[in-house]
């Protein structure tokens, strides 16, 4: 990677940031489709596994991508948001897309973006947004690579999301819960209806275990599209899961095969269920759900899986984990994983939450495991004030202190945990509540080398 290429890619991101941000969404998928038509539909040059849901999308996407790559396929992966640098969102063969490839793709699409912006302006409509253009950029980078399969994570919802301009051969549904209620609906059924829009004619559908109201919606949508559908517990399942050094051993009953005692280097039973979902998705693509995955291929793929910012160990002496849990469902999974996978008596939680999230719901879940909360704010204009978070924590009866930023909060939390050698309880730290905060924490941990241990 040359400095010149990096500068070109950074310039692309600067152009994207001039657009309406990712939270500015309208049910207007046809705008993205128009740009893609002008580009001769690059998203139709490869097969697609399309993933939606409320939590677990990114981890499931990463496991799917690793499985496909282990089959010898060239892969693309589009996820959001990024943790540190935007090129993380567009992966080619397991690595962030090269800066030159991103910049070249921008040069290719920019004239057509201008054409569509002009068309929208002539109708007094808003110009293309950050995420609409980023989706097009990802499709072009994947086509130029070229990839065999693109693993495509929905930005928000499904039916009218920009990514729904691609035709998914396989539609994957991670757990559905309440999130983005202002855009997707106030009930599970309403949210599931929007998400079910990614099911295409004749596709294969695989889904995690869902609330009854979501399952009914997905079954009806699949039937209407002539799609097959398999649910966790019925068509496939995580049969067994137990702790192992650095992760867990899992046994999975897939759609086509049974896979025993496979190592997965991720913490938490929810990651085991994500792996089962990913296995079913790949079985659906490579053999229509009737051909199992070879044992050596599966072992290689699962052993190489990473999911940055998802229960990621970033510090030692004291132990520090980073998790992007940004809604109550994610916080609940985090709490379960901390109890299942780690042997600590007390957890200090560095907590920062964006203002458009259910902060009270997140605090209520984390309060069941927190011994002390270090309230802060992510570096975002959408961040919730640290004092607001502290008030919620205090109301839950948990000791709390307020900190100006993640660096200050993390230093206080690590000092609190490091002092536990003289205390009656063993302590550790988890930094959670926001993808933005997780990204800041990962950069800070690397810069300060937290894995080398605490230095007072």
N, C-alpha and C positions, 0 to 999 in steps of 0.2 A: 504494500500500500504506500503510494507516494504522498508527500505532503500536498502536491497539486491536486491529486484525486480526492483526498480528504477535504480540501478546501472546496472543490466543486460539489461534493456531496453535502457539505455543510451549507452551501449556498442554496441547494435544493430545499433543505429543511427550512431555511430562512424564508424562502418563497412560500412554502406551505403554511408557515406560521402567520403570514399576512392574511390568510383566509379565516373564515368563520371556524371556530375550534370544534373539537370532537363532540362536545356536548350540544352543538348546534345541529340538530338532526330534524329532518322533515320526511314524511313518507313520500319520497320523490326519487325512487330508484331509476326512473326513466332518464334522469339527467346523466347519471353515470353510464347508463346503457348507450346514450347518444355518443359520448366520447369514444366508447369502445367500438361502436359501429364504424366511426370514422377511422379507427385504427385497425379495422378488419378483424375485430373480435379475437384478440390474443388469448382470452380466457377459454377459448374453445380448442386450443391446440394441445391440451393435456387433460388427463383425467383429474377429477376433483373429489376430495373428501371434505365435506362441509360440516362445520361443528358449531352448535349453539348450546344455550343453557345459561344458568345463572352463575354457577361456580364450577371450577374444574376444567373449563374449556382449554386453557393454555397448557396445563399439565397433560391432559388427554391428547391434545394436538401434538405435543412434543414426543409422547410415547408412540403415537401413530407414525410420526415422521421417522423415528428411529427404526421402527419395525419395517417400514417400506424401504429404507436405505439398506438395511441388512439383507433385503431380498435382491439387492443389486440394482434397484431403481434409482434414477436421479430424482431428487426431491426438492420441492419448494415448500416453504412454511410461512404463512402470513398470520401473525398474531398481534394483539394490541392490549394495552399500551406498552411502550418500551420502558425499561428500567433506567438505563443510562444514556444510550444513543439510539437515534431513530432507526438506524440500519439494522438493529436487532429485530425489527418487526418483519423484515423480509429475509428469510434464510434460504440459502441454496446449499444443498448437500450438508446440512447441519452447521453451517457457518453463516454469519451475517453476510448479506450480499456485498460483493466488492464495491468500494466507493465509485470506481470507474463505471461499473455496470449501472449503478443507481443514477449517476449523473448522465450517462449516455441515454438511459431510458427517459429521463426528464427532457433531454433535448428532443427526443422523438415525440413525446406527447404534448409538449408545451404549445406548439402551433394549434393543435386541436382543442386544447383547453381554452385558448383565446377565442376560437370559433364558437364553442359552446357558450362561453361567457357572454359573447356578443348576442347570441340567439336568446339567451335568458334575459339579458338587459332589454332586448326589443319587446319582451313580454312583461316587463317590469318585475321580473323574477330575480331572486338573489343569485349571485355567482356561485360556481362550484365551491364546495367546502374543503377543508383540510382532509377529512376522511374520504370524501368522494375521490379526490385526486390521488390520495395515497393508495387507495384500492386499485385504481387504474395503473399507477406506477408499479405496484406489486405484480399485477397481471403481466405487464410488459417485461419486467425483469425476469419473471419465471419463463415467459415465452422465449426471450432472447437467450436464456441459459443453454439450451432449452431443458425443461424438466419433463419427467414422465408423469409425475403426479404432484399436484399442489394440495397441501393440507391447509384448509382455509377456515380461519376462525371468524365468526360473525363479530362485527363491531358492537351493534346493539340490536336486540330483537331478532329479526329474521326476514320477514316478508318484504319489507321495504328497505332493508339494509343494503348498502352499496355492494357488499359481497354477493348479494343474491342475483347479480347479473351473470354469475357462473352457474352452470348446471352440474350440481353435485351427483356423482355416480352413487355415493353413499352419503346419507344424512345422519349425523350423529347428535344425540341429545344428552348433554350432561344434566345433572340435577337442576330442575326448574323450581325457583322460589321467587318471592317478591323482591324486586329490585327495579330501579328506573320506573317506578309506578307512574310518574308524571308523563312518561312517554309510552309505556307498554300496557298499562292497565292496573287496576287496583286489586284484581283477583288472580289466582293461579291460572284459572281457565282462560282469562283474557290474555295473560302473558304467554301461555302455551299456544294460543291461537296465532299470535304474531310470530312466535318462533317456529311454528309448524309450517310456515310459508317457505322454508328452505327445501321441503320435500318436493322432488321433481317426478314427473311421469316415469313410472317403471323403476324408480330408484330402490335401493336397499336402505332400510332404516334400522338403526340400532339405538337403543336408549337405555340409560341408567334407570334404576328403580325410581318411579315418579309418584307424586301424590295422585290419588284416584282421579281428581278432576283434570289433571294434566294428561294422564294416561288416556282418558276417554277422548280428549281432543286429538292427541297424536294418532290414536288408532283410527279415528274417523278421517283425519287428513290423509293418512297412508292409504286407506281404502279408496278414497276419492281419486287418488293419483295412481291407483293400481300398483302401489309399492308394497314390498314385503316389509314386515316390521318384527323386530325381536327385542324383548325387554329383559333387563337384568333380572335374574331369579327364575325366569321362565325359559328364555332361549340360551342364556349363558350366565355365569356367576363366578364370583370370587368364593372358592370353596374353603380355602384355609389361608390364614395369614398369621405369621409369627415374627417376633423381633429377630433381627440379625445385625451384626456390626455394620453401622453405616446405612442401615435401611431395614429391609424385611425379606423374608422368604414367602412366596405366594404360590398357591395352587389354584388354577383357573379351569373351569369347564367352559370351553368356547363353543361356538356354533358348530364347529367341525372336528374339534379335537380336545383332549384333556392334557393339561400342562402342569406337571407336578414339581414342586420345590424349586421354583425359579427365583433367582435373586433380583430384587428391585432396589436400587440405591436411593430410595426416597422414603421419608418417614410418614407414618400415618395410615390407618386402615383405608381412609378415603382415597389415598394414592393407589392402594391395591385395587380398589373398585374402579378407579380411572384406568388402570392397566387392563382390567378385564374388559372394559368398554372398548379400549383401543384395540385389543386383540380381536374382538368381535367385528370391529369396523374393518380391520385389515383382512380378516377371513372373508368378509363380504366383498371386498374389492378384488382380491387375487383369485378367488375361486367360487364366487357367488355363494359363499357360506357353506360350501360342501367340501373344501380342501383345507386340511389343517396346516399349521405353520410348522416347518421343520424345527426340531428341538435345538439344533446348533444355531439356526437363524434367530430363534426366539431368545435364546440365552445371550447371544451377542448383542442383540438390540436392547433388551431390558438392562443389561449390564452397563450400557453406555448412556442411559437416559439421564438427563439433568433437567431440573426445572427451577431456574434462578428465581429467587424471591419467594419460593414456596417452601416453607420450613427448611430454609437453607442455613447450614451451620457456618457462621462467619467469625466466631471468636472462641478462644479457649482460655481457661483460667482467668476470668470466668467464662463459662459457656454462654455464647450469644447466638440466637437464631433470628432470622428475618423471615417474616411471612406477610404476604400482601393482603391478608384477610381484610376486606373492605365492605362487608355487609354482614348481617347477623348469621346467615347460613355459613359463610366462610369462617367467621369467628367461632361458631359452634364446632366446625371441623378442626380448627386449630386447637381448641381446648381439649377435644377428644384425643388428638394426636399427642399433645403434651403429656396427658395422663397415661396414654398407652405406651409411648415410645421412650420416655425419659424418666430417670429416677432422681428427681429433685423434689425437695420439700417445699420450696418457696419460689415463686416466679415474680420477677419484676418486669413490668410491661411498659415499654416506651410506646406511647400511643398518640397518633396524629391521624385525623380523619377529615376528609373533604366535606364541605358544607352541604352538598347534595346527597349525602349518605345518611343512613339511619343510625346516627351516633348513639342514641339511647339504646337501640337494639344491640349494637356492637358492645357497648359497655356492659349491658346486662349479661351477655354471654361470657365476656372476659372476666367479669367480677367473680365468677365461680372458681377461678383459679388464681387470680391476682393477689399477691401479698402487698404490693406497692405499685402504683402507677405513676409514671413520669410523663406528664401531659405536655405535648408540644404541638407544633403545627407544621404540616408539609410545606415545602417551598412552592406554593401555588396560589394564584389569585382566588382559587375556589376553596382554600383551606378554611376549616372551622377554627375559630379562635381557641387557643390553648386553654384559656380561662373557662370557656364554655364546656370543653371536655372535662376539665377538672371539676366543675360543678356537678356534672353527671356522675363522675366517679365518687365524689364525696357523698352524694345522695345515696349511692349504693353501699356506703359504709366502708370504702376501701381507702387506706392512706394514699395521699396524692400530693405531688409537688408539681409546680409549673416551670417550664423551661423555654427559653427563647427560640431554640432551634434543635434539630436532631443531634447535633454535635454536643451541645450542652446537656441534653437529656440522656444521651448515651453514656457520656462521661459519668454523670451522677448514678446512672443505673449500674454501670460496671463497677464503680466504686462500692456501691451498696452490696452487690453480689460478691465482690472480692473479699469483703469484710466478713463473709460468712464462715471463714476458717475458725474464727473465735466465737461464732454464734452457734446455737443449738440446732440450726437448720441449714441444709445445703441449698444454695441459691443459684439461680440462673436467670438470664434475661432474654426476652423476646421483644422484637421491634415489629409493630403491626399497625394495621388500620387503614393503610393506603398504599397503592402501587407507587405513587410518587415518593412517599416516605421510604418505602422499601428500596427504591433506586438510590436515594440519598444515603441510606444506611450501607448499602453494598459498596458505594464509592468511598465512604468514610472508613469502613472496615479495611478495605484494601490499602487506602492511603496510610492508615495508622497501624496496619499489620496486627489486628486484634488476635490473629491465630497464634501469635508468638507469646501471648499471655499479657496479663495486666502489669503495667508499670505505674506505680504511684508517684 
